[in-house]
């Protein structure tokens, strides 16, 4: 979850929006967005698509390289997005 949250935060910042402004644009509470960015909560697929769209990207880009472990939890990936290595 931490990796996805970091990507959501980076996409929001790239869009030049504060957490409050971005949350409003997405139609969600700022605290919910904060929990997503901190990796404490996973967004639904629909919410992830809305977040990605409002940030000017797509959900697939935010999810590249993220894998699920046997228990269904997000597991760290050995590969990183190009933007994370730059």
C-alpha positions as CSV (number, residue, x, y, z in Angstrom):
1,X,0.0,0.0,0.0
2,X,2.9,2.3,0.8
3,X,4.1,2.2,-2.8
4,X,0.7,3.0,-4.3
5,X,0.2,5.8,-1.8
6,X,3.6,7.3,-2.7
7,X,2.6,7.2,-6.4
8,X,-0.8,8.8,-5.7
9,X,1.0,11.6,-3.7
10,X,3.6,12.1,-6.5
11,X,0.8,12.3,-9.1
12,X,-1.1,14.9,-7.0
13,X,2.0,17.0,-6.5
14,X,2.8,16.8,-10.2
15,X,-0.7,18.1,-10.9
16,X,0.3,21.0,-8.6
17,X,-2.6,20.5,-6.1
18,X,-2.8,20.5,-2.3
19,X,-4.3,17.5,-0.6
20,X,-7.4,19.5,0.1
21,X,-7.8,20.8,-3.4
22,X,-7.1,17.4,-5.0
23,X,-9.5,15.6,-2.6
24,X,-12.3,18.0,-3.4
25,X,-11.6,17.5,-7.1
26,X,-11.9,13.7,-6.6
27,X,-15.0,14.1,-4.5
28,X,-13.5,12.5,-1.4
29,X,-12.6,13.6,2.1
30,X,-9.1,15.0,2.6
31,X,-8.4,12.6,5.4
32,X,-9.3,9.6,3.2
33,X,-6.9,10.9,0.6
34,X,-4.3,11.3,3.3
35,X,-4.7,7.7,4.4
36,X,-4.3,6.5,0.8
37,X,-1.2,8.5,0.4
38,X,0.3,7.2,3.7
39,X,-0.5,3.6,2.6
40,X,-2.9,3.1,5.4
41,X,-5.9,2.5,3.2
42,X,-6.4,1.1,-0.3
43,X,-8.8,2.9,-2.6
44,X,-11.4,0.9,-4.5
45,X,-10.8,0.3,-8.2
46,X,-13.3,3.0,-9.1
47,X,-11.7,5.5,-6.7
48,X,-8.2,4.7,-8.0
49,X,-9.4,5.4,-11.5
50,X,-11.0,8.7,-10.5
51,X,-7.8,9.7,-8.6
52,X,-5.7,8.8,-11.6
53,X,-7.9,10.7,-14.0
54,X,-8.0,13.8,-11.9
55,X,-4.2,13.7,-11.6
56,X,-3.9,13.4,-15.4
57,X,-2.7,9.8,-15.5
58,X,-4.3,6.4,-15.5
59,X,-4.7,3.7,-12.9
60,X,-2.4,1.3,-14.8
61,X,0.5,3.7,-14.5
62,X,-0.1,4.0,-10.7
63,X,-0.1,0.2,-10.4
64,X,2.8,-0.8,-12.6
65,X,5.1,-3.3,-10.8
66,X,2.9,-3.6,-7.7
67,X,2.3,-7.3,-6.8
68,X,0.0,-9.0,-4.4
69,X,1.4,-11.6,-1.9
70,X,-0.3,-14.9,-1.0
71,X,-2.4,-13.3,1.7
72,X,-3.8,-10.7,-0.7
73,X,-1.8,-7.8,0.6
74,X,0.3,-5.5,-1.6
75,X,3.8,-6.8,-1.6
76,X,6.8,-4.7,-2.5
77,X,8.0,-5.1,-6.1
78,X,11.6,-5.4,-7.2
79,X,10.9,-3.2,-10.2
80,X,10.3,0.5,-9.9
81,X,8.4,2.9,-12.1
82,X,10.7,5.1,-14.2
83,X,9.5,8.2,-12.3
84,X,10.6,6.6,-9.0
85,X,14.1,6.0,-10.2
86,X,14.6,9.6,-11.5
